[in-house]
Amino acid sequence: MRGRIGAAGRWYGKRRLLVRWALAVLVVGAVLVGGATAASVAWIRGGAEGHLYDESGVPDAPVALVLGTKVDANGSPSPFLAARLDLARRLFEAGKVRAVLVSGDNMNADYDEPGAMRRWLVDRGVPARKVVLDRAGFDTYDSCARAKRIFGVERATVVTQSFHLPRAVALCRRLGIDANGVGDESARGQHARRWRVSSTREYGACVKAPLDLLSGRDPDRLGPRDPGVDDALRDD
């Protein structure tokens, strides 16, 4: 036993400076990450301040931008996505929006968020001509940038879960859309564990958001102007 302690002591003695340096680097790194996260969250909240509403109080807008998330293997929207869609449906039925732009991931032929979103809305009474698909909304930045650059959206109500809403609204506004937002809270109680996990991940996403903006990157896919939103609004 004494031999083992002595060996450990000799190992630490030889590498004391290296161990202390490594610990210092870890501490500094943790402080920097924490500071960057706090600054990013504050920037996001500042960009969305005054533009987050409850369902009854949100101002009218031409378009609801519904951000995609997971679709189950059977092609049905996951509970979080269904809650977003139901909120958009209610806004449409109340006359607070006149068209719905559903933006999500259709990277592969066998996974189609926008198609599932459109079917869900149409099955529940939203006219098909009022639902426009963005099949290249691979992340929140891409969805907001494409809404502006591809679909020509100038003013919109962003619809997503409430923990995601400040980032989505701030990004849309920084990218040139006069955006307000309404956040779903209905999934919090029924899916508390997933809500907690997603809320925690949002802190990391908040760090990425200003980096995307500062880089000025193009969305993953660009293309010609899509008149879908204009046509949906014209057909009243």
ChimeraX attribute file (.defattr): number of C-alpha atoms within 10 A of each C-alpha:
attribute: neighborCount
match mode: 1-to-1
recipient: residues
	/A:1	6
	/A:2	7
	/A:3	8
	/A:4	9
	/A:5	10
	/A:6	11
	/A:7	12
	/A:8	12
	/A:9	13
	/A:10	12
	/A:11	11
	/A:12	13
	/A:13	12
	/A:14	11
	/A:15	12
	/A:16	13
	/A:17	11
	/A:18	12
	/A:19	13
	/A:20	11
	/A:21	12
	/A:22	12
	/A:23	12
	/A:24	12
	/A:25	12
	/A:26	12
	/A:27	12
	/A:28	12
	/A:29	12
	/A:30	12
	/A:31	12
	/A:32	12
	/A:33	14
	/A:34	12
	/A:35	12
	/A:36	15
	/A:37	18
	/A:38	15
	/A:39	14
	/A:40	22
	/A:41	22
	/A:42	13
	/A:43	19
	/A:44	22
	/A:45	18
	/A:46	14
	/A:47	19
	/A:48	23
	/A:49	13
	/A:50	10
	/A:51	20
	/A:52	21
	/A:53	14
	/A:54	13
	/A:55	16
	/A:56	10
	/A:57	10
	/A:58	16
	/A:59	15
	/A:60	18
	/A:61	20
	/A:62	21
	/A:63	28
	/A:64	30
	/A:65	28
	/A:66	24
	/A:67	30
	/A:68	30
	/A:69	23
	/A:70	18
	/A:71	23
	/A:72	13
	/A:73	10
	/A:74	7
	/A:75	16
	/A:76	18
	/A:77	25
	/A:78	15
	/A:79	17
	/A:80	22
	/A:81	24
	/A:82	21
	/A:83	20
	/A:84	27
	/A:85	25
	/A:86	16
	/A:87	22
	/A:88	31
	/A:89	22
	/A:90	14
	/A:91	25
	/A:92	20
	/A:93	13
	/A:94	12
	/A:95	13
	/A:96	21
	/A:97	22
	/A:98	22
	/A:99	33
	/A:100	30
	/A:101	28
	/A:102	28
	/A:103	30
	/A:104	28
	/A:105	22
	/A:106	17
	/A:107	13
	/A:108	7
	/A:109	6
	/A:110	9
	/A:111	16
	/A:112	20
	/A:113	31
	/A:114	28
	/A:115	22
	/A:116	21
	/A:117	28
	/A:118	23
	/A:119	16
	/A:120	18
	/A:121	21
	/A:122	15
	/A:123	10
	/A:124	11
	/A:125	10
	/A:126	20
	/A:127	13
	/A:128	15
	/A:129	16
	/A:130	23
	/A:131	23
	/A:132	25
	/A:133	19
	/A:134	25
	/A:135	19
	/A:136	20
	/A:137	28
	/A:138	21
	/A:139	16
	/A:140	21
	/A:141	24
	/A:142	23
	/A:143	29
	/A:144	29
	/A:145	25
	/A:146	27
	/A:147	27
	/A:148	19
	/A:149	20
	/A:150	20
	/A:151	20
	/A:152	17
	/A:153	23
	/A:154	17
	/A:155	21
	/A:156	28
	/A:157	30
	/A:158	27
	/A:159	28
	/A:160	28
	/A:161	26
	/A:162	20
	/A:163	20
	/A:164	21
	/A:165	24
	/A:166	28
	/A:167	27
	/A:168	28
	/A:169	31
	/A:170	25
	/A:171	26
	/A:172	31
	/A:173	21
	/A:174	16
	/A:175	19
	/A:176	16
	/A:177	22
	/A:178	16
	/A:179	27
	/A:180	28
	/A:181	27
	/A:182	27
	/A:183	21
	/A:184	23
	/A:185	16
	/A:186	15
	/A:187	18
	/A:188	16
	/A:189	9
	/A:190	10
	/A:191	12
	/A:192	11
	/A:193	11
	/A:194	13
	/A:195	18
	/A:196	13
	/A:197	10
	/A:198	14
	/A:199	16
	/A:200	12
	/A:201	13
	/A:202	16
	/A:203	17
	/A:204	15
	/A:205	17
	/A:206	24
	/A:207	19
	/A:208	14
	/A:209	20
	/A:210	20
	/A:211	12
	/A:212	15
	/A:213	14
	/A:214	8
	/A:215	8
	/A:216	10
	/A:217	12
	/A:218	14
	/A:219	18
	/A:220	13
	/A:221	12
	/A:222	13
	/A:223	8
	/A:224	8
	/A:225	12
	/A:226	16
	/A:227	12
	/A:228	20
	/A:229	25
	/A:230	15
	/A:231	14
	/A:232	21
	/A:233	16
	/A:234	11
	/A:235	11
	/A:236	9
